[in-house]
Amino acid sequence: MRNQQTPLGRTEQAALERLYDDYEPVTDSFSRAVAVTALAELDFEPSVAHSVLDRLLSKGYLYAVDGDLHITDSP
């Protein structure tokens, strides 16, 4: 569940919206590598993309199951 006290920054919001364009919340899954590739379209360097994914996971906007990522719900 999302922590309401940890809103998204602009970079995190842009990343989540980009992932949301391709993946249905909760039902669709994707690998971390696919997410990094998608975020490269926003000119995120791989290290930045990994960092943003980690923040989205820690804030509850993404979750991981068996190594795959899922979006919790719409941004």
C-alpha positions in Angstrom: 0.0 0.0 0.0 1.2 3.5 -0.8 2.5 5.8 1.9 0.5 9.0 1.6 3.3 10.9 3.2 5.7 10.1 0.4 4.5 11.9 -2.8 6.3 11.5 -6.1 8.9 13.9 -7.3 8.7 15.1 -11.0 11.2 12.4 -12.2 9.3 9.7 -10.3 6.0 10.9 -11.7 7.3 11.0 -15.3 8.7 7.4 -14.9 5.5 6.1 -13.4 3.4 7.7 -16.2 5.7 6.2 -18.8 5.3 2.7 -17.4 1.6 3.2 -17.0 1.4 3.9 -20.7 2.5 0.3 -21.5 1.3 -1.7 -18.5 -2.1 -2.2 -16.9 -1.9 -1.7 -13.1 -1.8 -4.8 -11.0 -2.5 -7.3 -13.8 0.5 -6.7 -16.1 4.0 -7.4 -15.1 7.4 -6.4 -16.6 11.0 -7.0 -15.8 13.3 -4.4 -14.4 15.3 -4.5 -17.6 12.2 -3.7 -19.7 11.4 -0.8 -17.3 14.9 0.6 -17.7 14.6 0.4 -21.5 11.2 2.2 -21.3 12.7 4.9 -19.1 15.6 5.4 -21.5 13.0 6.8 -23.9 12.7 9.7 -21.3 16.5 10.1 -21.5 17.1 8.4 -18.2 20.6 7.0 -17.8 20.4 3.4 -16.6 21.7 4.2 -13.2 19.1 6.9 -12.8 16.3 4.6 -14.0 17.4 1.9 -11.5 17.3 4.6 -8.7 13.9 5.8 -9.7 12.5 2.3 -9.8 13.9 1.7 -6.3 12.2 4.8 -5.1 8.9 3.8 -6.7 9.2 0.4 -5.1 10.0 1.9 -1.7 7.1 4.3 -1.9 4.7 1.6 -2.9 3.9 2.8 -6.4 5.4 -0.4 -7.8 5.7 -3.8 -6.2 7.7 -6.9 -7.1 6.5 -10.5 -7.4 9.0 -13.3 -8.3 11.4 -10.7 -9.8 8.7 -9.0 -12.0 7.4 -5.5 -11.3 3.8 -4.4 -11.2 2.2 -1.0 -10.9 -0.1 -0.7 -7.9 -2.7 1.5 -9.6 -2.9 4.5 -11.9 -0.6 7.5 -11.3 
